[in-house]
Amino acid sequence: MKSTNLHLALLLGTLFCLSSVLPSTACTNFIVGKQASTDGSIITTYNADDYGMFINLCHYPAGKHAPGVMRQVFDWDDGVYHGEIPEAAETYNVIGNINEYQLCIGETTYGGRPEMVDSTGILDYGSLIYITLQRAKTAREAILLMAKLTNTYGYCSGGESFSVCDPNEAWILEMQGKGAGSKGTVWVAVRIPDNAISGHANQSRIGRFDMKDKKNVMYSKDVIKFAREKGWFTGKDNEFSWKDTYAKPDFSGRRICDARVWAFFNRFAKGMDRYLPWALGIDPDAEDMPLWVIPEKKLSVHDVQMAMRDHYENTPLAIDTTNVGSGIWQMPYRPTPLYFTVDGKQYFNERPTSTQQSAFSYVAQLRSWLPREIGGVLWFGNDDGNMIAYVPIYCGNTLQPECFNTPGADITHFSDRNAFWVCNWVSNMVYPRYSQLFPTLEATRDSLEASYFANQANIEAEALQIYQQDAAEGVRYLERYSNQQAAQMMDAWRALAVKLIIKFNDMAVRDEKNGVLQPGRVRRTGYPEEFARKLVKETGDKYLVPQQ
């Protein structure tokens, strides 16, 4: 490919991946070690959450590049041109946040000290992810490459936590710049034990780390020295805490951010009540949460998908679906901004993992015992994880499903062929009438996902048989399967949208029998009992029917 065409292809790839986005400042990642999963896979997740974000399933093709070819870098958040860097001699196929070697990288932004941002740097956190996915095969290689790239070309984002995972190892990397013009970063990476689960959600998670454990810990040579030079740390080296130095947790970092990780841990591990005071964010002396915990049982992909749909149910942080904030139909969502002021006092809404502003969500399944193009699956959806069916996208795929890459669809142009818009169409009908409409969505969602899981073993066995005869045809077989399932999901979701408007028109309910909506009169369900009692308490006798 000629240099001019390469620049155009990379720019289009960036635009297809982004379209129109705002800074991604509120995301969630979970990690499951290979001995903590039911099938021996490493599982890693990403909710990309931001209002105004329209994003497709991006694709970067594998390629060979001549010496001297340059790659233009455009900011992943706003598309602003930052500069160019030399292209690698060889790049790997990337679809979404996974490459053909099952390397998967996600992120959450925590910010940290603002003076550490290098405004002159070329690489932002998003560009860094996708460039690294095109150039690295393993998690360790990716971490070292991310450090090398940012130290060479500068890093213009704030503090970032990255989940860097391959089929054998799962790591959390935390990185920050060293100030304007520095072209350097400080960073630390910690391997998550194979039998553990971990996560991060917009708050730095790495505290103290063992600098002698070369097998499970990596870090920049000046990670402590830089802090000393700035006067931010004066203790002994073994007392150094990354997050306490560079991104100390405050109330927001604990209640709004770490609480999501606490809820994930609480689903699967005993003794998490011990760390509830930390998650609540009120007690300044509360015991900090560990970076990882050992789950009571092994987690399946479905278990993790359900964790991405969490609203703090059955915990002290559960969103109260009986107060006025939930409306009539018990909505477990709240409007943003998260903070609001009444009579000079500031209040907040809980911020769970499942949130309406998710632009996409995935759960990645990474399996070392299968050929790499078969082993890596990105279970992907375009909207709040609670409101979508995760579709299997295999890591060797080179053609995105049309619904995840729809010509003409963007943040201001609706298309009924586009998953982002159709899924948002449905979810925005459901949100305000949640208890009334959600069960219908849930049934469609769960039926689709159940069919994917039921077919997975047979589909992959067939793909493996083809792959052993012709690897390229085996990859194409999985690509066709992924695209067929995505098309099936879109058909189901368009039908769901129609069903919801017919079944629940005018705040009434039309009965159905054996899946068929019935003619005749509708049921007028009125208020849920809890809301009716609340309404009477608030209005007193104003609407009391007088005794005749």
Disulfide bonds with the S-S distance in Angstrom:
none
